[in-house]
Amino acid sequence: MSALRDRVYETLKRRIVEAELRPGRRLVERDLAAELDVSRIPLREALRLLSAEGLVVIVPNRGALVSPFTPADIRDLFDVRESLEVLAARLAAEQADADGLTRLRECLARARDAVRRGDRRDIVTANAGFHAEIVEMSGNALLGTLMRPLDAQLRRLFHLTSDRDPGRQCAEHEELYAAIADGDADRAAACALRHVADGREPTLALAERWTADIDPIEVTRTRRRRTAP
């Protein structure tokens, strides 16, 4: 049973993170079970796991939907990023070694190649990997533990905002890389803060495309499949 649950969990998580299933989308158990060729038991177990990660909202006795991503949610996420990612950049500059810098350069190269090809999914993967690698380079296990639960939400946000200028994001990442490679902790922290802060307002503007006053009770009121505005 756990193998089926895990397969369903990974499939749904990927589809939510990659914005194939948009915020507010009703998750109809009958349809999903048929699509994934499983019974409702492993499906419900998977939905509970996704709910614990904040990716799904379960309304008792009614059903489930993909968690809304409201402007308030986005502001909260940026507030946390402006603290933790800045700290990660500072520590990464202090702890930088050849292996870590090589991995960061590889992330930058993958991002540039994805931009050249216009592959938004690969752009997001490379950029998310860049941020994750900085946290790894920080050498702070507690920071890594604090950031890990945010990973899925960050990747979902990156996919939802893939319309942002990817060339500019690459340039900002390269500036941050240069500061880390130089071992300049103050410059790295400043670059990280500017990079995160500059994305706040454009992200909130893009959020108007997918956010609305989504009432989970109303969304799950009928058995008909509904999509977010």
Residue pairs with C-beta under 8 A, 6 or more apart in sequence:
1 41
1 42
1 45
4 38
4 42
5 42
5 45
5 46
5 49
6 46
7 36
7 38
7 42
8 36
8 38
8 42
8 43
8 45
8 46
9 45
9 46
9 49
9 50
11 36
12 21
12 27
12 32
12 46
12 47
12 50
12 56
13 50
13 53
13 55
13 152
14 20
15 21
16 50
16 55
16 56
16 66
16 152
16 156
17 55
17 152
17 155
17 156
17 159
18 121
18 124
18 155
18 156
18 159
19 156
19 159
19 160
21 27
21 66
22 66
22 210
22 227
22 228
23 66
23 67
23 68
23 69
23 160
23 210
23 211
23 214
23 228
24 65
24 66
24 68
24 210
24 212
24 214
24 219
24 227
24 228
24 229
25 65
25 66
25 226
25 227
25 228
26 63
26 64
26 65
26 219
26 220
26 225
26 226
26 227
27 47
27 56
27 63
27 64
27 65
27 66
28 63
28 223
28 225
29 40
29 43
29 44
29 63
29 64
30 40
30 223
31 225
32 43
33 39
33 40
33 43
36 43
47 56
47 58
47 64
48 58
50 56
51 57
51 58
51 64
53 149
53 152
54 67
54 149
54 152
54 153
55 66
55 67
55 152
55 153
55 156
56 64
56 65
56 66
56 67
57 64
57 65
57 66
57 67
57 68
57 216
58 64
59 65
59 216
59 217
59 220
62 217
62 220
62 221
63 220
64 220
65 214
65 216
65 219
65 220
66 228
68 211
68 214
68 216
68 228
69 156
69 157
69 160
69 207
69 210
69 211
70 207
70 211
71 204
71 207
71 211
74 157
74 200
74 203
74 204
74 207
75 200
75 204
77 150
77 153
77 154
77 157
78 196
78 197
78 199
78 200
78 203
80 150
81 150
81 154
81 196
82 193
82 196
82 197
84 143
84 146
84 147
84 150
85 131
85 134
85 135
85 192
85 196
86 189
86 192
86 193
86 196
87 138
87 140
87 143
87 189
88 134
88 135
88 137
88 138
88 140
88 143
88 147
88 192
89 134
89 176
89 179
89 180
89 188
89 189
89 191
89 192
90 185
90 186
90 188
90 189
90 192
91 137
91 138
91 139
91 140
91 143
91 185
92 100
92 134
92 135
92 137
92 138
92 180
92 188
93 179
93 180
93 182
93 183
93 184
93 185
93 187
93 188
93 189
94 183
94 185
95 137
95 138
95 139
96 137
96 180
96 181
96 183
97 137
100 133
100 136
100 137
101 177
101 180
101 181
103 133
104 130
104 133
104 134
104 137
104 177
104 180
104 181
105 177
107 126
107 127
107 129
107 130
107 133
107 173
108 126
108 130
108 170
108 173
108 174
108 177
110 122
110 125
110 126
110 129
111 123
111 126
111 127
111 130
111 166
111 169
111 170
111 173
112 170
113 122
114 120
114 122
114 123
114 125
114 126
114 166
115 123
115 166
115 167
115 170
120 159
120 162
120 166
121 159
123 162
123 166
124 155
124 158
124 159
124 162
127 158
127 169
127 173
128 151
128 154
128 155
128 158
130 173
131 154
132 147
132 151
134 176
134 180
134 192
135 143
135 144
135 147
136 144
137 180
138 144
157 203
160 206
160 207
160 210
161 199
161 202
161 203
161 206
163 206
164 199
164 202
164 203
164 206
172 191
172 194
172 195
172 198
173 195
175 191
175 195
176 188
176 191
176 192
176 195
179 187
179 188
179 190
179 191
180 188
210 228
210 229
212 228
212 229
214 228
219 226
